[in-house]
Amino acid sequence: MRAFFNFLVICCFSSVITTEPVVLVHGGAGNIKDADVPSALYGVKLAARAGYEALKCGGSVMDAVQEAVRSMEINPQFNSGYGSVLTWEGKVEMDAAIMSGIDLNAGCVSVVRDIYHPVDLARRVMEKTRHKFLSGEGAMLFAEEENFQILQEGALVTNKSLQALEDYKNSLNAAAQKLCSTDLNPECLKNSISSPVLETLLNEYGSPGTVGAVAIDEFGNLAAATSTGGLTGKMPGRVGDSPLLGAGTYADNEVGAISATGHGETIMRYNVASRILASIRYENMTAKEAASQVLNDMTQRFGQTAGVISIDKNGNLGIDFTSTRMSWAYQRGDELHYGVDKDEDNVDIVGEPRLSTLDLCV
């Protein structure tokens, strides 16, 4: 009798569990220097493990993507949280979003200052307010109300980001003056800022390390989160694609989950996440096929690059980028996959989560 009961339990349980849990992360797409590759790979591997452990130790997919992103927000290797690039004035202004595929609930923040974890604030917006997006002063007032640790101004500024801003400004001035020859007419210098020659400087200076995570649990629930410091030398108040639902972040249990990285102004114009999910849903493409098509079309049309991580509703992964490199990693079972170059897929066997279920993944 007991054997028959156990058989029924196994059958019923198996009918519910349809997907093997996966947590997939990226550490940004761009010109990642050879010297930065080891630390970038270490960071994304650690983040994938943190998210996977949160999921396997009793957390939700929302907990998984949040923990993965939090891991990278305190890593100065990445352009998010501590390590964010700087505005023209040398300030840190950050954007983040988190979204649940179960009910399409989401929280987004932009122009956030002086906190370690913008993704935490985004989730708090989702759970504690009647809004989906808070920005600037309003976001910071809400952070204070929610007892977030507000750091001293400049606490998130790193030597790396300061050097990147200085190098960017110096190169910008040199290139502008070269375009104007010996005529340093202010109007000429102003007009030359929009030159394609100067646009390429953004690919050389500053971290390409916008971070993101997508996850699916055993019941097919999906979530996505993205966090970024933006562009080196950006204007104060600039908002990129990362906190914009349908551009840099999206999750829907009926289709898939997406986190994008790259040239934000182009990603938002092309609505990258929405296009990829539409291709999966209406053209029966895999996550990888859809990501590849949309990113290649975007790059051909605008001349800018990007990268994407995605999981479709069946648990199939899409990892693609038109930039030179993108750091990524995912854990499925005891396998930890990672890479940074095109068609690279390294595998480590990492075993079961290190945390006990009693820790509740905190």
N, C-alpha and C positions, 0 to 999 in steps of 0.2 A: 504493500500500500504506500509506504513511504517512497519507494522507488518511483511509483506511478506519479505521486505528488511532485516529486523533484523533476520528473520529465515534463509535467505540465508547466511548472515554473520556468524551466529552461526554454520551453517552446514559446511561452508568452513573452518572456523577457527578450528572446531573440527576435521576436516579431517587431519589437519596439526599437531595438538598437539596429540601426541601418548604416551607420557611418563610423569610421575609425577617426577619433579626435586628432586634429592637427592644429598647431599654432605656427603661423608663418609670419616672419618679420622682415623689414628692410631697414637699412641704415642710410639710405639716400643714394641717388643716382647722380653721376657727374664724372669729373676728371679726378678720380681718387689716385693719389700719388703712390708709387710703389712702397715708399717708406711707411705709408699709413695703412697699407693693406692688412698686416697682422693685427693691429689694434682694432681695425674696423671689423674684421672677421671674429675676433674674440668678443667684441661687444654685441654683435648680432647673435652669436651662438649663445651667449649668456642670456640675452633677452628672450630667445626662443625657449630656452629651458625654463626661465622664470615664468613665462606665460603658460607653458605646458604643465608645469608643476602646480600652478594655481588651478588649472582646469581639472587635473587628475586628483587633486586633493580636496575636491568638493566645491570649487568655485564655478561660476558660470562662464560662458564665453565672453561676457563683458568684463568679468574679472581677469580673464586670461589676456585679452588685448590691452587692458589697462596696466596690468603688471609688466607686460612685455615692454610697453612704451615707457613706463616709469623707470625701468632699468636703464634705458638709453637716455632719458632726460637728465640723469645725474652723471653721465659719461661725457667728459669734455671732447671726446672724439667726434661726437655728433652735433649737428646743428639743431639743437632743441634743449630747452631748460638750461642747465649749466654747460655752456659750450656754444650757445646761440651766437650767430653773427650779429653785427652791429649796424644800427642806422648810420646815416651820414654824420650825425651828431655824437656817435659813440655810445648810444643807448641800446639796451636789449628790449625788443618788443616781440612777443611770441603769439602764435596761433595754435589752436588744437581743436580736434573734434573727436567724438566717439558716438557710435551708432549701433543699435540693436536690430538685428534682422527679424526678430520675433514679432515686434509690433511697430517697427520703423520709428521707434522713439530715439531721440538724439539730443546731444548737447554740444554746443560750439562756443568757442571764445576767440577773441582776437585782440591785438594790441595789449596783451597782458604783460605786466612788468613785475619783477622782484619776487617771484615765487618759483620754487624748484620744479613743480609738476603742473603745468597747464592742463594736462589730460585729466588730472583729478578735478580741477575746477570745471572742465567741460562736463564731466559726469555729474558733478554736483548741480550744475545748471539744469541738466536733464531731469534729475531726481528731486530737486528742491524748489524749482520755480515753475511758473506756468509758461515760460518762454523756452525757446530752443537755441537762442544765440544772444550772448552778451559781449559787449566790446568796450575797450578803453576804460574810462573812469567808472562806468557802471559795472564792468566786470570786476574791477579792483575793489569797489565798495562791497560787492557781493562776497568777494574772497575774504574781506575783513569780517563781514557778518558771520561767515562760516568758520571763522577762527583759523584761517590759513596763516602759516608763518610768513609774514611780510619781511623780506630781507632788506638790509641796507642798500640804498641805491648803489649800483655798480658791483654788487656781490656776485652777479652772474657773468661779469665780464672777465674773460680769460686773456692771457698774453697772446694766445694764438689768434683770437678774434681781433684783438687790437692791432696785431701785426698785419693781419689780412686787410683790415680797413685802411691802414697806412699805405700798404702796397697798392691797394686798389686806387686810392686817391692819387698817389704819385704816378701810376701808370695812366690814369685817366687824364691827368694834366699834361703828361708828356705826349700822349696820343692826340689830344685836342690841339695842342700847339703845333704838332707836326702836320695835322690836317690843314691848319691855317697858315702853314709855312712860317714866314717871319712876321706876318701880320697878326698881332695879338689883339685884334679888334674884339672887344667883349661880345659883340653880336655874333661874330664868327665862332667864337668858342662855345657860346650858348647853343647855336644851331648844330655844332658838330657833336654834341652829346648824344644825339639820336643816330649817329652814324653806325652802320653795322660793324665797323672796325672796333668801335668802343663797346658794342654789345658783347663781343667775345670776351672782354675782360672779366665779365661776371662768371664765366666758366673757369677762369684761372685762379681767381682770388676768393677766399672764403670757403667754408666747408660745404660740400655737397650733401651733408648728412641729415637732411630731413628724415624723421623716423616714422615708422608705421607698423601696424600689426593687423592681421586678420585671423580668425579662428572659427572652427566648426566643432561642435561637440557630438557625442554619440547619438543624439536625437535629431541631428541636422540643424540645430540652432546656429546662427551665424552672427558675427560681430566684426566691427572694424574700428580702428582708431589711428589718428595721425597727429603728429606734433612737430612744430618747426619754429625756427628763429627767423626764417625768411631769407632775404637777399642781402649780401654785404653792401653797405652804402645806400640802402633804401631810404625813401622819404619817411619821415615820422607819420604813423597812421596807416602805412601801407598794409593791405591785407592780401594774402596769397590764396592759392587754391585749397590748401590743407583743411581749413575749417568750413569749406563750402560743400554742402551735401550735393552729390552728383558730379562734382568736379574732382576733388582730391580724396574724398571719403564717401563710402556708401555701403550699406548692408541690407539685404532683403532675403529672408529665408526661402522665398519662392524662386530666387535666381542665384545670388552669390554675394560675396563681400569683396570690397576693393579698397586699397590704399595706394595713392600715387605719390610720386616724387619727381622733381625736375623743375622746369621753367614754369613757375606758377601762373604768370600772366597768360601763357599759352594754354596750359592745362585747363584753366577756368574758361577760356574762350571756346575751347573745343569740347568742353564738358566730358572729359575723358572717362570718368567712372560710369556715367550714364550710358555713354556709347558702348562701352565694353559689355555692360550688363544687357543692353538691348540686343547686341549681337549674340550673346549666349541664349537669350530667351527666344528671340524671333528668328534667328538664323541657325539655331541648333549647333553653334560653335562650342568647342571646349573653352575653358577659361584661358588656356594658353593661346589658342588660335585667335580668340577675340582680342586679347591684350596685344598680341603681335600686330594684328591688322590695324587696330585703332592707333597704336603708337607710331607705326610706320606711316600711316596716312597723315597723322598730325605733323610728324617731322618733315614729310615731303611738302606739306601745304604751308607750314610756318617757318621751317628751317630751324626749329628748336627741338630739344630732346627731352625725354622723360623716361621714367621707369614705373612699373606697376607690379604689385603682388595681388593675387586674387585667388579665391576659392569659390567654386560653383556649388550649387546645392547638393551635388552628389559627392563632394569632397575632392574633386579634381583640382589640381593647383595650376596657377598661371604665374610664371615668373618671367618677365620680359622687360627689356630696356633698349632704347635707341641711343643712349649716352655711351660714353666709353666704358664705364663700369657701374655696377650697383652692388652693394653688399647686401646679402640676404641669408636667411637661415630658417629652417623649420624642423620641428620635431614631430615625428609620428611613431608611436610605440617607443622602442628603444633606439631608433635611428635618428641621428641629428645630421641633417643635410645642410650644406652651406657652400657659398661661392661668391665671387666678385667679378669674374670675367665671363664673356659670352660662352655658353655651353659648358661651363664649369659646374660640377656637382660632386663635392667631396662628402664623405659619409664617416661619421664617428658613431660607434656603438656606446651608448651612454647608460643603458640600464634603466631601471625604474626611477621615478622621481625620488629625490633625496629627502624631501620633506615628509614627515609623518602626517597622517590624516588628523591627528590631534592638534597639529599646528594650524589647521584651517587656512594654510597658505598665507598667513599674515606676515 
